[in-house]
Amino acid sequence: MMMQNNIGQPKICIACGTQYPSKVVPEYCTICKEDRQYIPPEEGQKWATHNQLLKAHSNRILKVKDRIYELKMVPSFAIG
């Protein structure tokens, strides 16, 4: 599902969810490059686009109490 290149579409880091404009996607996500973050070495840095996420994920809205709602992406994505 996650592809390295979709020309013209912003890229989203699948590890942390940070979005980068399509013209300035770094080799590694700036957030994930931080020592406290973890990118599995066998998988390496991966990117997705909004269109790819729309095909495989959906947003769920659950009313918890009056005027309190839970927003959740299903299945979970990035940090979760």
Phi and psi restraints in degrees (range 20) as a CNS / XPLOR table:
assign (resid 1 and name C) (resid 2 and name N)
       (resid 2 and name CA) (resid 2 and name C) 1.0 -83.3 20.0 2
assign (resid 2 and name N) (resid 2 and name CA)
       (resid 2 and name C) (resid 3 and name N) 1.0 123.4 20.0 2
assign (resid 2 and name C) (resid 3 and name N)
       (resid 3 and name CA) (resid 3 and name C) 1.0 -111.8 20.0 2
assign (resid 3 and name N) (resid 3 and name CA)
       (resid 3 and name C) (resid 4 and name N) 1.0 152.8 20.0 2
assign (resid 3 and name C) (resid 4 and name N)
       (resid 4 and name CA) (resid 4 and name C) 1.0 -74.2 20.0 2
assign (resid 4 and name N) (resid 4 and name CA)
       (resid 4 and name C) (resid 5 and name N) 1.0 -34.0 20.0 2
assign (resid 4 and name C) (resid 5 and name N)
       (resid 5 and name CA) (resid 5 and name C) 1.0 -135.4 20.0 2
assign (resid 5 and name N) (resid 5 and name CA)
       (resid 5 and name C) (resid 6 and name N) 1.0 121.5 20.0 2
assign (resid 5 and name C) (resid 6 and name N)
       (resid 6 and name CA) (resid 6 and name C) 1.0 -133.6 20.0 2
assign (resid 6 and name N) (resid 6 and name CA)
       (resid 6 and name C) (resid 7 and name N) 1.0 94.7 20.0 2
assign (resid 6 and name C) (resid 7 and name N)
       (resid 7 and name CA) (resid 7 and name C) 1.0 -55.7 20.0 2
assign (resid 7 and name N) (resid 7 and name CA)
       (resid 7 and name C) (resid 8 and name N) 1.0 133.0 20.0 2
assign (resid 7 and name C) (resid 8 and name N)
       (resid 8 and name CA) (resid 8 and name C) 1.0 87.7 20.0 2
assign (resid 8 and name N) (resid 8 and name CA)
       (resid 8 and name C) (resid 9 and name N) 1.0 -9.5 20.0 2
assign (resid 8 and name C) (resid 9 and name N)
       (resid 9 and name CA) (resid 9 and name C) 1.0 -103.9 20.0 2
assign (resid 9 and name N) (resid 9 and name CA)
       (resid 9 and name C) (resid 10 and name N) 1.0 138.3 20.0 2
assign (resid 9 and name C) (resid 10 and name N)
       (resid 10 and name CA) (resid 10 and name C) 1.0 -58.0 20.0 2
assign (resid 10 and name N) (resid 10 and name CA)
       (resid 10 and name C) (resid 11 and name N) 1.0 146.4 20.0 2
assign (resid 10 and name C) (resid 11 and name N)
       (resid 11 and name CA) (resid 11 and name C) 1.0 -102.1 20.0 2
assign (resid 11 and name N) (resid 11 and name CA)
       (resid 11 and name C) (resid 12 and name N) 1.0 142.9 20.0 2
assign (resid 11 and name C) (resid 12 and name N)
       (resid 12 and name CA) (resid 12 and name C) 1.0 -121.4 20.0 2
assign (resid 12 and name N) (resid 12 and name CA)
       (resid 12 and name C) (resid 13 and name N) 1.0 127.5 20.0 2
assign (resid 12 and name C) (resid 13 and name N)
       (resid 13 and name CA) (resid 13 and name C) 1.0 -67.8 20.0 2
assign (resid 13 and name N) (resid 13 and name CA)
       (resid 13 and name C) (resid 14 and name N) 1.0 126.8 20.0 2
assign (resid 13 and name C) (resid 14 and name N)
       (resid 14 and name CA) (resid 14 and name C) 1.0 -77.9 20.0 2
assign (resid 14 and name N) (resid 14 and name CA)
       (resid 14 and name C) (resid 15 and name N) 1.0 -13.3 20.0 2
assign (resid 14 and name C) (resid 15 and name N)
       (resid 15 and name CA) (resid 15 and name C) 1.0 -81.2 20.0 2
assign (resid 15 and name N) (resid 15 and name CA)
       (resid 15 and name C) (resid 16 and name N) 1.0 -42.2 20.0 2
assign (resid 15 and name C) (resid 16 and name N)
       (resid 16 and name CA) (resid 16 and name C) 1.0 -122.5 20.0 2
assign (resid 16 and name N) (resid 16 and name CA)
       (resid 16 and name C) (resid 17 and name N) 1.0 -13.8 20.0 2
assign (resid 16 and name C) (resid 17 and name N)
       (resid 17 and name CA) (resid 17 and name C) 1.0 88.6 20.0 2
assign (resid 17 and name N) (resid 17 and name CA)
       (resid 17 and name C) (resid 18 and name N) 1.0 4.9 20.0 2
assign (resid 17 and name C) (resid 18 and name N)
       (resid 18 and name CA) (resid 18 and name C) 1.0 -70.5 20.0 2
assign (resid 18 and name N) (resid 18 and name CA)
       (resid 18 and name C) (resid 19 and name N) 1.0 134.4 20.0 2
assign (resid 18 and name C) (resid 19 and name N)
       (resid 19 and name CA) (resid 19 and name C) 1.0 -100.6 20.0 2
assign (resid 19 and name N) (resid 19 and name CA)
       (resid 19 and name C) (resid 20 and name N) 1.0 138.1 20.0 2
assign (resid 19 and name C) (resid 20 and name N)
       (resid 20 and name CA) (resid 20 and name C) 1.0 -122.4 20.0 2
assign (resid 20 and name N) (resid 20 and name CA)
       (resid 20 and name C) (resid 21 and name N) 1.0 140.6 20.0 2
assign (resid 20 and name C) (resid 21 and name N)
       (resid 21 and name CA) (resid 21 and name C) 1.0 -59.7 20.0 2
assign (resid 21 and name N) (resid 21 and name CA)
       (resid 21 and name C) (resid 22 and name N) 1.0 147.9 20.0 2
assign (resid 21 and name C) (resid 22 and name N)
       (resid 22 and name CA) (resid 22 and name C) 1.0 -60.9 20.0 2
assign (resid 22 and name N) (resid 22 and name CA)
       (resid 22 and name C) (resid 23 and name N) 1.0 -25.8 20.0 2
assign (resid 22 and name C) (resid 23 and name N)
       (resid 23 and name CA) (resid 23 and name C) 1.0 -84.7 20.0 2
assign (resid 23 and name N) (resid 23 and name CA)
       (resid 23 and name C) (resid 24 and name N) 1.0 -13.8 20.0 2
assign (resid 23 and name C) (resid 24 and name N)
       (resid 24 and name CA) (resid 24 and name C) 1.0 -128.5 20.0 2
assign (resid 24 and name N) (resid 24 and name CA)
       (resid 24 and name C) (resid 25 and name N) 1.0 36.0 20.0 2
assign (resid 24 and name C) (resid 25 and name N)
       (resid 25 and name CA) (resid 25 and name C) 1.0 -71.6 20.0 2
assign (resid 25 and name N) (resid 25 and name CA)
       (resid 25 and name C) (resid 26 and name N) 1.0 118.4 20.0 2
assign (resid 25 and name C) (resid 26 and name N)
       (resid 26 and name CA) (resid 26 and name C) 1.0 -75.0 20.0 2
assign (resid 26 and name N) (resid 26 and name CA)
       (resid 26 and name C) (resid 27 and name N) 1.0 166.8 20.0 2
assign (resid 26 and name C) (resid 27 and name N)
       (resid 27 and name CA) (resid 27 and name C) 1.0 -61.5 20.0 2
assign (resid 27 and name N) (resid 27 and name CA)
       (resid 27 and name C) (resid 28 and name N) 1.0 -39.1 20.0 2
assign (resid 27 and name C) (resid 28 and name N)
       (resid 28 and name CA) (resid 28 and name C) 1.0 -126.3 20.0 2
assign (resid 28 and name N) (resid 28 and name CA)
       (resid 28 and name C) (resid 29 and name N) 1.0 147.0 20.0 2
assign (resid 28 and name C) (resid 29 and name N)
       (resid 29 and name CA) (resid 29 and name C) 1.0 -63.4 20.0 2
assign (resid 29 and name N) (resid 29 and name CA)
       (resid 29 and name C) (resid 30 and name N) 1.0 133.4 20.0 2
assign (resid 29 and name C) (resid 30 and name N)
       (resid 30 and name CA) (resid 30 and name C) 1.0 -59.6 20.0 2
assign (resid 30 and name N) (resid 30 and name CA)
       (resid 30 and name C) (resid 31 and name N) 1.0 -39.3 20.0 2
assign (resid 30 and name C) (resid 31 and name N)
       (resid 31 and name CA) (resid 31 and name C) 1.0 -68.6 20.0 2
assign (resid 31 and name N) (resid 31 and name CA)
       (resid 31 and name C) (resid 32 and name N) 1.0 -46.4 20.0 2
assign (resid 31 and name C) (resid 32 and name N)
       (resid 32 and name CA) (resid 32 and name C) 1.0 -73.4 20.0 2
assign (resid 32 and name N) (resid 32 and name CA)
       (resid 32 and name C) (resid 33 and name N) 1.0 -18.4 20.0 2
assign (resid 32 and name C) (resid 33 and name N)
       (resid 33 and name CA) (resid 33 and name C) 1.0 -71.2 20.0 2
assign (resid 33 and name N) (resid 33 and name CA)
       (resid 33 and name C) (resid 34 and name N) 1.0 -21.1 20.0 2
assign (resid 33 and name C) (resid 34 and name N)
       (resid 34 and name CA) (resid 34 and name C) 1.0 -57.7 20.0 2
assign (resid 34 and name N) (resid 34 and name CA)
       (resid 34 and name C) (resid 35 and name N) 1.0 138.1 20.0 2
assign (resid 34 and name C) (resid 35 and name N)
       (resid 35 and name CA) (resid 35 and name C) 1.0 -57.2 20.0 2
assign (resid 35 and name N) (resid 35 and name CA)
       (resid 35 and name C) (resid 36 and name N) 1.0 -29.5 20.0 2
assign (resid 35 and name C) (resid 36 and name N)
       (resid 36 and name CA) (resid 36 and name C) 1.0 -79.0 20.0 2
assign (resid 36 and name N) (resid 36 and name CA)
       (resid 36 and name C) (resid 37 and name N) 1.0 -14.8 20.0 2
assign (resid 36 and name C) (resid 37 and name N)
       (resid 37 and name CA) (resid 37 and name C) 1.0 -89.9 20.0 2
assign (resid 37 and name N) (resid 37 and name CA)
       (resid 37 and name C) (resid 38 and name N) 1.0 161.2 20.0 2
assign (resid 37 and name C) (resid 38 and name N)
       (resid 38 and name CA) (resid 38 and name C) 1.0 -129.6 20.0 2
assign (resid 38 and name N) (resid 38 and name CA)
       (resid 38 and name C) (resid 39 and name N) 1.0 126.9 20.0 2
assign (resid 38 and name C) (resid 39 and name N)
       (resid 39 and name CA) (resid 39 and name C) 1.0 -119.4 20.0 2
assign (resid 39 and name N) (resid 39 and name CA)
       (resid 39 and name C) (resid 40 and name N) 1.0 120.0 20.0 2
assign (resid 39 and name C) (resid 40 and name N)
       (resid 40 and name CA) (resid 40 and name C) 1.0 -56.6 20.0 2
assign (resid 40 and name N) (resid 40 and name CA)
       (resid 40 and name C) (resid 41 and name N) 1.0 124.3 20.0 2
assign (resid 40 and name C) (resid 41 and name N)
       (resid 41 and name CA) (resid 41 and name C) 1.0 -61.6 20.0 2
assign (resid 41 and name N) (resid 41 and name CA)
       (resid 41 and name C) (resid 42 and name N) 1.0 -31.6 20.0 2
assign (resid 41 and name C) (resid 42 and name N)
       (resid 42 and name CA) (resid 42 and name C) 1.0 -72.6 20.0 2
assign (resid 42 and name N) (resid 42 and name CA)
       (resid 42 and name C) (resid 43 and name N) 1.0 -23.8 20.0 2
assign (resid 42 and name C) (resid 43 and name N)
       (resid 43 and name CA) (resid 43 and name C) 1.0 -99.5 20.0 2
assign (resid 43 and name N) (resid 43 and name CA)
       (resid 43 and name C) (resid 44 and name N) 1.0 -35.9 20.0 2
assign (resid 43 and name C) (resid 44 and name N)
       (resid 44 and name CA) (resid 44 and name C) 1.0 71.6 20.0 2
assign (resid 44 and name N) (resid 44 and name CA)
       (resid 44 and name C) (resid 45 and name N) 1.0 -173.6 20.0 2
assign (resid 44 and name C) (resid 45 and name N)
       (resid 45 and name CA) (resid 45 and name C) 1.0 -69.5 20.0 2
assign (resid 45 and name N) (resid 45 and name CA)
       (resid 45 and name C) (resid 46 and name N) 1.0 131.8 20.0 2
assign (resid 45 and name C) (resid 46 and name N)
       (resid 46 and name CA) (resid 46 and name C) 1.0 -129.4 20.0 2
assign (resid 46 and name N) (resid 46 and name CA)
       (resid 46 and name C) (resid 47 and name N) 1.0 149.9 20.0 2
assign (resid 46 and name C) (resid 47 and name N)
       (resid 47 and name CA) (resid 47 and name C) 1.0 -127.9 20.0 2
assign (resid 47 and name N) (resid 47 and name CA)
       (resid 47 and name C) (resid 48 and name N) 1.0 152.3 20.0 2
assign (resid 47 and name C) (resid 48 and name N)
       (resid 48 and name CA) (resid 48 and name C) 1.0 -132.4 20.0 2
assign (resid 48 and name N) (resid 48 and name CA)
       (resid 48 and name C) (resid 49 and name N) 1.0 168.4 20.0 2
assign (resid 48 and name C) (resid 49 and name N)
       (resid 49 and name CA) (resid 49 and name C) 1.0 -117.2 20.0 2
assign (resid 49 and name N) (resid 49 and name CA)
       (resid 49 and name C) (resid 50 and name N) 1.0 167.1 20.0 2
assign (resid 49 and name C) (resid 50 and name N)
       (resid 50 and name CA) (resid 50 and name C) 1.0 -58.6 20.0 2
assign (resid 50 and name N) (resid 50 and name CA)
       (resid 50 and name C) (resid 51 and name N) 1.0 -41.6 20.0 2
assign (resid 50 and name C) (resid 51 and name N)
       (resid 51 and name CA) (resid 51 and name C) 1.0 -61.3 20.0 2
assign (resid 51 and name N) (resid 51 and name CA)
       (resid 51 and name C) (resid 52 and name N) 1.0 -40.3 20.0 2
assign (resid 51 and name C) (resid 52 and name N)
       (resid 52 and name CA) (resid 52 and name C) 1.0 -65.3 20.0 2
assign (resid 52 and name N) (resid 52 and name CA)
       (resid 52 and name C) (resid 53 and name N) 1.0 -40.7 20.0 2
assign (resid 52 and name C) (resid 53 and name N)
       (resid 53 and name CA) (resid 53 and name C) 1.0 -65.4 20.0 2
assign (resid 53 and name N) (resid 53 and name CA)
       (resid 53 and name C) (resid 54 and name N) 1.0 -39.7 20.0 2
assign (resid 53 and name C) (resid 54 and name N)
       (resid 54 and name CA) (resid 54 and name C) 1.0 -61.5 20.0 2
assign (resid 54 and name N) (resid 54 and name CA)
       (resid 54 and name C) (resid 55 and name N) 1.0 -32.9 20.0 2
assign (resid 54 and name C) (resid 55 and name N)
       (resid 55 and name CA) (resid 55 and name C) 1.0 -72.6 20.0 2
assign (resid 55 and name N) (resid 55 and name CA)
       (resid 55 and name C) (resid 56 and name N) 1.0 -30.8 20.0 2
assign (resid 55 and name C) (resid 56 and name N)
       (resid 56 and name CA) (resid 56 and name C) 1.0 -113.2 20.0 2
assign (resid 56 and name N) (resid 56 and name CA)
       (resid 56 and name C) (resid 57 and name N) 1.0 -9.5 20.0 2
assign (resid 56 and name C) (resid 57 and name N)
       (resid 57 and name CA) (resid 57 and name C) 1.0 -132.1 20.0 2
assign (resid 57 and name N) (resid 57 and name CA)
       (resid 57 and name C) (resid 58 and name N) 1.0 161.3 20.0 2
assign (resid 57 and name C) (resid 58 and name N)
       (resid 58 and name CA) (resid 58 and name C) 1.0 -143.3 20.0 2
assign (resid 58 and name N) (resid 58 and name CA)
       (resid 58 and name C) (resid 59 and name N) 1.0 162.0 20.0 2
assign (resid 58 and name C) (resid 59 and name N)
       (resid 59 and name CA) (resid 59 and name C) 1.0 -102.8 20.0 2
assign (resid 59 and name N) (resid 59 and name CA)
       (resid 59 and name C) (resid 60 and name N) 1.0 133.7 20.0 2
assign (resid 59 and name C) (resid 60 and name N)
       (resid 60 and name CA) (resid 60 and name C) 1.0 -113.0 20.0 2
assign (resid 60 and name N) (resid 60 and name CA)
       (resid 60 and name C) (resid 61 and name N) 1.0 138.7 20.0 2
assign (resid 60 and name C) (resid 61 and name N)
       (resid 61 and name CA) (resid 61 and name C) 1.0 -119.0 20.0 2
assign (resid 61 and name N) (resid 61 and name CA)
       (resid 61 and name C) (resid 62 and name N) 1.0 122.2 20.0 2
assign (resid 61 and name C) (resid 62 and name N)
       (resid 62 and name CA) (resid 62 and name C) 1.0 -121.0 20.0 2
assign (resid 62 and name N) (resid 62 and name CA)
       (resid 62 and name C) (resid 63 and name N) 1.0 125.8 20.0 2
assign (resid 62 and name C) (resid 63 and name N)
       (resid 63 and name CA) (resid 63 and name C) 1.0 -78.2 20.0 2
assign (resid 63 and name N) (resid 63 and name CA)
       (resid 63 and name C) (resid 64 and name N) 1.0 118.3 20.0 2
assign (resid 63 and name C) (resid 64 and name N)
       (resid 64 and name CA) (resid 64 and name C) 1.0 -88.5 20.0 2
assign (resid 64 and name N) (resid 64 and name CA)
       (resid 64 and name C) (resid 65 and name N) 1.0 -50.2 20.0 2
assign (resid 64 and name C) (resid 65 and name N)
       (resid 65 and name CA) (resid 65 and name C) 1.0 -146.9 20.0 2
assign (resid 65 and name N) (resid 65 and name CA)
       (resid 65 and name C) (resid 66 and name N) 1.0 177.1 20.0 2
assign (resid 65 and name C) (resid 66 and name N)
       (resid 66 and name CA) (resid 66 and name C) 1.0 -56.9 20.0 2
assign (resid 66 and name N) (resid 66 and name CA)
       (resid 66 and name C) (resid 67 and name N) 1.0 121.6 20.0 2
assign (resid 66 and name C) (resid 67 and name N)
       (resid 67 and name CA) (resid 67 and name C) 1.0 68.3 20.0 2
assign (resid 67 and name N) (resid 67 and name CA)
       (resid 67 and name C) (resid 68 and name N) 1.0 14.6 20.0 2
assign (resid 67 and name C) (resid 68 and name N)
       (resid 68 and name CA) (resid 68 and name C) 1.0 -125.4 20.0 2
assign (resid 68 and name N) (resid 68 and name CA)
       (resid 68 and name C) (resid 69 and name N) 1.0 122.3 20.0 2
assign (resid 68 and name C) (resid 69 and name N)
       (resid 69 and name CA) (resid 69 and name C) 1.0 -126.8 20.0 2
assign (resid 69 and name N) (resid 69 and name CA)
       (resid 69 and name C) (resid 70 and name N) 1.0 148.7 20.0 2
assign (resid 69 and name C) (resid 70 and name N)
       (resid 70 and name CA) (resid 70 and name C) 1.0 -104.6 20.0 2
assign (resid 70 and name N) (resid 70 and name CA)
       (resid 70 and name C) (resid 71 and name N) 1.0 127.4 20.0 2
assign (resid 70 and name C) (resid 71 and name N)
       (resid 71 and name CA) (resid 71 and name C) 1.0 -107.6 20.0 2
assign (resid 71 and name N) (resid 71 and name CA)
       (resid 71 and name C) (resid 72 and name N) 1.0 130.2 20.0 2
assign (resid 71 and name C) (resid 72 and name N)
       (resid 72 and name CA) (resid 72 and name C) 1.0 -143.2 20.0 2
assign (resid 72 and name N) (resid 72 and name CA)
       (resid 72 and name C) (resid 73 and name N) 1.0 137.6 20.0 2
assign (resid 72 and name C) (resid 73 and name N)
       (resid 73 and name CA) (resid 73 and name C) 1.0 -92.7 20.0 2
assign (resid 73 and name N) (resid 73 and name CA)
       (resid 73 and name C) (resid 74 and name N) 1.0 132.4 20.0 2
assign (resid 73 and name C) (resid 74 and name N)
       (resid 74 and name CA) (resid 74 and name C) 1.0 -124.8 20.0 2
assign (resid 74 and name N) (resid 74 and name CA)
       (resid 74 and name C) (resid 75 and name N) 1.0 128.0 20.0 2
assign (resid 74 and name C) (resid 75 and name N)
       (resid 75 and name CA) (resid 75 and name C) 1.0 -63.9 20.0 2
assign (resid 75 and name N) (resid 75 and name CA)
       (resid 75 and name C) (resid 76 and name N) 1.0 165.7 20.0 2
assign (resid 75 and name C) (resid 76 and name N)
       (resid 76 and name CA) (resid 76 and name C) 1.0 -60.3 20.0 2
assign (resid 76 and name N) (resid 76 and name CA)
       (resid 76 and name C) (resid 77 and name N) 1.0 155.4 20.0 2
assign (resid 76 and name C) (resid 77 and name N)
       (resid 77 and name CA) (resid 77 and name C) 1.0 -137.4 20.0 2
assign (resid 77 and name N) (resid 77 and name CA)
       (resid 77 and name C) (resid 78 and name N) 1.0 144.9 20.0 2
assign (resid 77 and name C) (resid 78 and name N)
       (resid 78 and name CA) (resid 78 and name C) 1.0 58.3 20.0 2
assign (resid 78 and name N) (resid 78 and name CA)
       (resid 78 and name C) (resid 79 and name N) 1.0 -130.1 20.0 2
assign (resid 78 and name C) (resid 79 and name N)
       (resid 79 and name CA) (resid 79 and name C) 1.0 -68.7 20.0 2
assign (resid 79 and name N) (resid 79 and name CA)
       (resid 79 and name C) (resid 80 and name N) 1.0 -20.9 20.0 2
